[in-house]
Amino acid sequence: MKSFAVLIIILWLINPVSASDFSPNDIEWAPAVSATLYKGGTLTNGEYMIKAIQFSSPVPGVKNIKGEIVPETDVNPSVLLEIYKNGTLVKEIILTLQSEPYIDSDYEIKISATGFTAKNAKEWVYEYYKPWATISIQLRGKPKLEVKVTTDKTTYTSYSSQVITAKVEVKNNGDAFAKNVDLNLNTGELKLRGGDISQLRKYYYRIDKGKSESFEVILLVPELIDQRSYDLSANIKGYDAKDLEYRATGSKSIPVSPKPDYFTVSKAVRDRMYLKDTSTVTITVANGGMYDIYNIHVTDSINEDFELKSSTPFQWDIAVLKPGQEWSTTYSIKPLETSLSGYTVPAATAQFTVNNRQYNASSKTTTVVVNGPKIILNKTVSKSVANISESVNVTVKISNIGNIGTRFEVTDSLPDSVSIVHGSISLTGWSDPDSVQEFNYTIRMNREGEALLPAAILNYTNVEYKGTTRSVLSSDRPTITVIDPSKTPPAQKAPMGVAAAAPPDIQDPENAQEPSPTPIAPGFDIALAIIVLVFAAACRRR
């Protein structure tokens, strides 16, 4: 007994447990590839191919009570399959509907029979023998690791951009989990803002299929005098259920430009004003660096809700700015409409050359709030189609959606084909903020056709009670279609008791029938024959 135990220990030492031992419960299967196979049919998935060799034997056939050919006895379906790996036969198996799926000893392939020809189908009968089986192949699922490196910006500027936030994300896009995953980020020449390099390495015990993990690091933007790019690279290593290794890499190139703060473009304008105000815009270009700046081209524009109150080209060229020098220009703008949320004043931009390299810079944008009344004028009619001499109601509505009240005067007018019945076509008053006022009048349509009503005209002050008046045209001009009812012919009706005449029957010439001969009255042909005979007899006697 002792010698047997020693032998077992020796055998265990000679054949230690392999590192590739695994638990079948950890195996995951990839999606199946399926097909319906007849005798000789094949199905391929990856390096494996399945071939249908033989089915259950045929049997004699008989007719059932419906006159259909069926097997004399029901057949228990089965199929003999050959399994090939890379073109080499490795196994023969038999599958039935009752059998468990076949799984090879290495758990690399799983073969299932999911359907057969019905056991009482005529395809089992000798003369109709053509059974089939639906076979599926599943390969062992394997992890597929992918790693991606991203940053919070696409480009960085030395000194201006203080840090780079880099994110590393690993995702398992395979068909099985990955375990013991090591992820390393190589920052190259870029340095961490704080902490030690251990934050560049992550370990994940397990990443299931379809899942992802990520982490972020913060790096310092290097100080540069010339533009260059820096590379971040990540590599990942993990293992599957059989301890097979999987690797992946990802990288990101980060362009960094030298500090442009020595060249500044600023655009100054008031951020709050009234509708009546005119504001001065000042553009300043300055060289706060150590080098001469050449070929400076400055471009500007204004918001479409402002009007230019002074002459300016919006493009300026400056030959050179020495260190410490600056250049500026001004122009005036006036708002056209109230905006409580504010209008965005566009940034001024500049192109310039330093040390034979071309750069771009721009000012910041500014939001300008414009206080004042904001009038909306609407004109509507009670009907869009009317008869001649019919009355139509017209409504003119004045809404102030601004934040300051205003005195207003609305005047409407009428076309020649329309006359007023009652009411006034004008209104003078005071419009408070968030108020709505309206007036109505009635008109009569005098002429057939399309009547396009004129737009109402509104005059109102800006902010001051006696300020400049502004004219606003209604955004709508209602149209009324005028109909003359006397020109509409009434529908014709047949008198009671008299049927309407049927239309003539018009025949197709090709299908027209030959006209029938006029019928002869009965007896007329006999009388004619007697007269002829009498006349012939008289002629013979003579």
LUMROTOR-508365 format. One record per residue (C-alpha): residue in one letter; z, x, y. Coordinates in steps of 0.5 Angstrom, whole numbers, padded with zeros to 4 digits, always signed. Layout:
BEGIN
AZXY/...
END
This chain:
BEGIN
M+0000+0000+0000/K+0002+0006+0005/S-0005+0009+0003/F-0009+0003+0005/A-0005+0002+0012/V-0007+0009+0013/L-0014+0008+0011/I-0014+0002+0016/I-0011+0006+0022/I-0017+0012+0020/L-0022+0007+0021/W-0020+0004+0027/L-0019+0011+0030/I-0026+0013+0028/N-0029+0006+0030/P-0025+0005+0037/V-0026-0002+0040/S-0033-0001+0044/A-0032-0002+0052/S-0038-0007+0051/D-0033-0012+0047/F-0033-0019+0051/S-0030-0026+0050/P-0036-0031+0048/N-0032-0036+0053/D-0034-0031+0058/I-0041-0032+0057/E-0045-0037+0062/W-0052-0039+0060/A-0058-0039+0065/P-0063-0045+0066/A-0067-0047+0060/V-0074-0047+0059/S-0076-0052+0054/A-0083-0055+0051/T-0085-0059+0046/L-0088-0055+0040/Y-0093-0057+0034/K-0094-0053+0028/G-0096-0046+0031/G-0094-0047+0038/T-0090-0042+0042/L-0085-0042+0047/T-0083-0036+0051/N-0077-0034+0056/G-0077-0027+0058/E-0077-0022+0053/Y-0076-0027+0047/M-0081-0032+0044/I-0080-0038+0039/K-0086-0040+0034/A-0086-0046+0030/I-0087-0044+0023/Q-0086-0051+0019/F-0083-0058+0019/S-0080-0062+0014/S-0085-0064+0009/P-0090-0070+0009/V-0089-0076+0005/P-0093-0082+0003/G-0094-0088+0007/V-0094-0095+0007/K-0095-0101+0011/N-0089-0105+0014/I-0089-0112+0015/K-0093-0111+0022/G-0098-0108+0019/E-0096-0101+0021/I-0097-0094+0017/V-0090-0091+0016/P-0087-0086+0012/E-0085-0089+0005/T-0078-0086+0006/D-0075-0084+0012/V-0075-0076+0014/N-0070-0072+0016/P-0073-0068+0021/S-0073-0060+0021/V-0076-0054+0024/L-0077-0047+0022/L-0077-0042+0028/E-0079-0035+0028/I-0075-0031+0034/Y-0079-0025+0037/K-0076-0020+0042/N-0081-0016+0045/G-0087-0018+0040/T-0082-0016+0034/L-0080-0021+0029/V-0072-0021+0029/K-0070-0028+0026/E-0072-0034+0022/I-0068-0040+0024/I-0068-0048+0022/L-0066-0053+0027/T-0065-0060+0026/L-0062-0066+0030/Q-0055-0065+0027/S-0055-0057+0028/E-0051-0053+0033/P-0055-0049+0038/Y-0057-0042+0035/I-0054-0036+0039/D-0055-0029+0037/S-0049-0025+0035/D-0050-0021+0042/Y-0050-0028+0046/E-0057-0026+0049/I-0061-0032+0047/K-0059-0039+0046/I-0064-0044+0042/S-0063-0051+0042/A-0067-0057+0039/T-0067-0063+0043/G-0072-0068+0040/F-0076-0069+0034/T-0081-0074+0032/A-0078-0080+0030/K-0076-0080+0022/N-0080-0087+0021/A-0086-0084+0025/K-0093-0084+0022/E-0094-0077+0024/W-0090-0075+0017/V-0095-0079+0013/Y-0100-0074+0009/E-0106-0076+0013/Y-0103-0077+0020/Y-0098-0071+0019/K-0097-0068+0026/P-0090-0067+0027/W-0087-0064+0033/A-0080-0062+0036/T-0077-0060+0043/I-0074-0053+0043/S-0071-0050+0049/I-0069-0043+0050/Q-0063-0040+0055/L-0062-0033+0056/R-0055-0030+0058/G-0054-0031+0065/K-0053-0025+0069/P-0050-0024+0076/K-0055-0022+0082/L-0051-0019+0087/E-0054-0018+0094/V-0051-0015+0100/K-0053-0016+0108/V-0051-0013+0114/T-0051-0016+0121/T-0049-0015+0128/D-0046-0020+0133/K-0052-0017+0138/T-0059-0015+0136/T-0059-0009+0141/Y-0053-0006+0145/T-0052-0002+0152/S-0048+0004+0152/Y-0042+0003+0157/S-0044-0004+0158/S-0043-0006+0151/Q-0036-0004+0149/V-0036-0006+0141/I-0041-0007+0136/T-0038-0013+0131/A-0041-0012+0124/K-0041-0017+0118/V-0042-0015+0111/E-0043-0021+0106/V-0044-0020+0099/K-0047-0026+0095/N-0048-0027+0088/N-0055-0031+0087/G-0055-0030+0079/D-0053-0034+0073/A-0047-0032+0072/F-0040-0029+0075/A-0039-0021+0077/K-0033-0018+0076/N-0030-0012+0079/V-0034-0012+0085/D-0034-0006+0089/L-0037-0006+0096/N-0037+0000+0101/L-0040+0000+0108/N-0043+0007+0111/T-0042+0007+0119/G-0046+0014+0119/E-0044+0016+0126/L-0041+0010+0129/K-0034+0010+0129/L-0029+0005+0128/R-0025+0002+0134/G-0018+0002+0131/G-0015+0003+0124/D-0017+0008+0118/I-0023+0008+0114/S-0020+0004+0108/Q-0023-0002+0112/L-0030+0000+0110/R-0028-0001+0103/K-0027-0008+0099/Y-0025-0010+0092/Y-0027-0017+0089/Y-0024-0018+0082/R-0029-0024+0081/I-0035-0027+0085/D-0038-0033+0081/K-0045-0035+0081/G-0047-0038+0088/K-0041-0036+0091/S-0040-0030+0097/E-0035-0026+0100/S-0035-0022+0107/F-0031-0018+0112/E-0032-0015+0119/V-0031-0009+0122/I-0031-0007+0130/L-0035-0001+0132/L-0035+0003+0138/V-0042+0003+0142/P-0043+0011+0143/E-0044+0014+0150/L-0051+0016+0151/I-0056+0019+0156/D-0062+0017+0152/Q-0064+0011+0147/R-0063+0012+0140/S-0062+0008+0133/Y-0056+0008+0129/D-0056+0005+0121/L-0051+0002+0118/S-0051+0001+0110/A-0047-0002+0105/N-0048-0001+0097/I-0044-0006+0092/K-0043-0005+0085/G-0040-0010+0080/Y-0040-0012+0072/D-0042-0018+0068/A-0038-0021+0062/K-0041-0015+0058/D-0039-0010+0063/L-0046-0008+0064/E-0047-0005+0071/Y-0051-0008+0077/R-0052-0005+0084/A-0055-0007+0091/T-0056-0004+0098/G-0057-0007+0105/S-0058-0004+0111/K-0058-0005+0119/S-0061-0001+0124/I-0058-0002+0131/P-0061+0000+0137/V-0057+0003+0143/S-0060+0004+0150/P-0057+0009+0155/K-0052+0006+0161/P-0056+0002+0166/D-0050+0001+0171/Y-0053+0006+0175/F-0058+0001+0177/T-0056-0005+0179/V-0059-0012+0181/S-0055-0017+0185/K-0057-0024+0187/A-0052-0027+0192/V-0052-0035+0194/R-0046-0040+0195/D-0044-0044+0189/R-0042-0050+0193/M-0046-0054+0199/Y-0048-0060+0202/L-0055-0064+0202/K-0056-0062+0209/D-0054-0055+0208/T-0059-0049+0208/S-0056-0043+0204/T-0058-0035+0205/V-0060-0032+0198/T-0059-0024+0198/I-0062-0019+0193/T-0059-0012+0193/V-0062-0007+0189/A-0057+0000+0188/N-0057+0006+0185/G-0050+0009+0183/G-0053+0014+0178/M-0054+0021+0179/Y-0062+0021+0178/D-0067+0019+0183/I-0070+0012+0181/Y-0078+0011+0182/N-0083+0005+0182/I-0078-0001+0182/H-0081-0007+0182/V-0077-0013+0184/T-0079-0021+0182/D-0075-0027+0184/S-0076-0035+0184/I-0072-0041+0186/N-0070-0047+0183/E-0075-0053+0183/D-0070-0057+0186/F-0070-0053+0192/E-0075-0052+0198/L-0076-0045+0201/K-0074-0045+0209/S-0076-0038+0210/S-0082-0034+0209/T-0082-0029+0203/P-0086-0026+0197/F-0081-0026+0191/Q-0084-0020+0189/W-0082-0013+0192/D-0084-0006+0191/I-0079+0000+0192/A-0082+0007+0191/V-0076+0011+0190/L-0068+0010+0191/K-0064+0016+0191/P-0057+0017+0188/G-0052+0013+0193/Q-0058+0009+0196/E-0059+0001+0196/W-0064-0004+0198/S-0064-0011+0200/T-0067-0017+0202/T-0066-0024+0204/Y-0069-0031+0205/S-0066-0038+0206/I-0067-0045+0201/K-0065-0052+0202/P-0063-0057+0197/L-0068-0063+0195/E-0063-0067+0192/T-0056-0068+0190/S-0053-0065+0184/L-0046-0066+0182/S-0047-0062+0175/G-0050-0056+0179/Y-0057-0053+0179/T-0058-0046+0176/V-0061-0041+0181/P-0065-0036+0177/A-0064-0029+0176/A-0068-0024+0180/T-0071-0018+0175/A-0073-0011+0176/Q-0077-0006+0173/F-0076+0001+0174/T-0077+0009+0172/V-0072+0014+0170/N-0073+0021+0167/N-0080+0018+0166/R-0077+0012+0162/Q-0078+0005+0164/Y-0072+0000+0164/N-0071-0007+0166/A-0065-0010+0169/S-0063-0017+0172/S-0058-0020+0176/K-0053-0026+0174/T-0055-0033+0174/T-0051-0038+0179/T-0050-0045+0179/V-0050-0049+0185/V-0047-0055+0186/V-0050-0060+0192/N-0046-0065+0194/G-0049-0071+0198/P-0051-0078+0196/K-0056-0079+0191/I-0060-0086+0191/I-0064-0089+0186/L-0069-0095+0188/N-0072-0100+0183/K-0076-0106+0184/T-0077-0111+0178/V-0081-0118+0178/S-0078-0124+0174/K-0085-0125+0170/S-0091-0120+0169/V-0096-0126+0168/A-0096-0132+0172/N-0101-0138+0174/I-0104-0138+0181/S-0099-0142+0186/E-0093-0140+0181/S-0087-0137+0184/V-0084-0130+0182/N-0078-0127+0184/V-0077-0120+0186/T-0071-0116+0186/V-0070-0109+0189/K-0064-0105+0187/I-0060-0099+0191/S-0056-0095+0187/N-0052-0089+0189/I-0050-0084+0184/G-0048-0079+0188/N-0041-0077+0191/I-0042-0079+0199/G-0044-0085+0202/T-0050-0086+0206/R-0053-0091+0211/F-0060-0094+0208/E-0065-0098+0210/V-0070-0101+0205/T-0077-0104+0207/D-0081-0108+0202/S-0088-0110+0203/L-0093-0115+0200/P-0101-0115+0198/D-0106-0119+0201/S-0106-0124+0195/V-0099-0125+0195/S-0095-0129+0200/I-0087-0130+0201/V-0084-0137+0199/H-0077-0135+0201/G-0072-0129+0202/S-0072-0123+0206/I-0076-0116+0204/S-0072-0112+0207/L-0064-0109+0207/T-0060-0105+0212/G-0053-0103+0210/W-0048-0098+0207/S-0048-0095+0200/D-0041-0092+0197/P-0041-0087+0192/D-0042-0090+0185/S-0044-0097+0188/V-0050-0102+0187/Q-0053-0106+0192/E-0059-0111+0191/F-0063-0116+0195/N-0068-0122+0192/Y-0074-0126+0195/T-0079-0130+0192/I-0087-0129+0192/R-0093-0134+0191/M-0099-0131+0187/N-0105-0134+0191/R-0111-0130+0188/E-0113-0129+0180/G-0113-0122+0178/E-0108-0116+0177/A-0103-0116+0183/L-0100-0109+0184/L-0094-0110+0188/P-0093-0104+0193/A-0087-0099+0192/A-0081-0101+0197/I-0079-0095+0202/L-0072-0093+0203/N-0069-0089+0209/Y-0062-0086+0208/T-0058-0081+0212/N-0056-0074+0208/V-0048-0073+0209/E-0047-0074+0217/Y-0047-0081+0219/K-0053-0080+0224/G-0056-0074+0220/T-0063-0073+0218/T-0066-0079+0215/R-0070-0078+0208/S-0076-0083+0205/V-0076-0085+0198/L-0081-0088+0194/S-0079-0093+0189/S-0081-0090+0182/D-0084-0096+0180/R-0090-0101+0182/P-0090-0108+0178/T-0096-0111+0176/I-0097-0118+0176/T-0103-0121+0172/V-0105-0128+0176/I-0109-0133+0172/D-0113-0139+0174/P-0111-0145+0169/S-0117-0149+0172/K-0122-0144+0169/T-0119-0145+0162/P-0124-0150+0158/P-0120-0155+0154/A-0121-0155+0147/Q-0126-0161+0145/K-0124-0166+0140/A-0129-0171+0136/P-0128-0179+0138/M-0123-0182+0133/G-0127-0185+0127/V-0133-0181+0128/A-0134-0175+0123/A-0136-0169+0126/A-0143-0167+0125/A-0144-0162+0120/P-0148-0156+0122/P-0155-0155+0119/D-0156-0152+0112/I-0159-0145+0113/Q-0162-0142+0107/D-0164-0135+0105/P-0172-0135+0105/E-0171-0131+0099/N-0167-0137+0095/A-0171-0143+0098/Q-0174-0148+0093/E-0181-0150+0093/P-0181-0157+0097/S-0182-0163+0092/P-0188-0167+0092/T-0187-0174+0095/P-0185-0179+0089/I-0190-0185+0088/A-0188-0192+0088/P-0188-0195+0081/G-0194-0199+0078/F-0198-0196+0084/D-0202-0191+0079/I-0204-0197+0074/A-0207-0202+0079/L-0211-0196+0082/A-0214-0195+0075/I-0216-0202+0074/I-0219-0202+0081/V-0223-0196+0078/L-0225-0199+0072/V-0228-0206+0075/F-0232-0202+0080/A-0235-0198+0074/A-0237-0204+0070/A-0240-0208+0076/C-0244-0201+0077/R-0247-0202+0070/R-0249-0209+0070/R-0254-0207+0076/
END
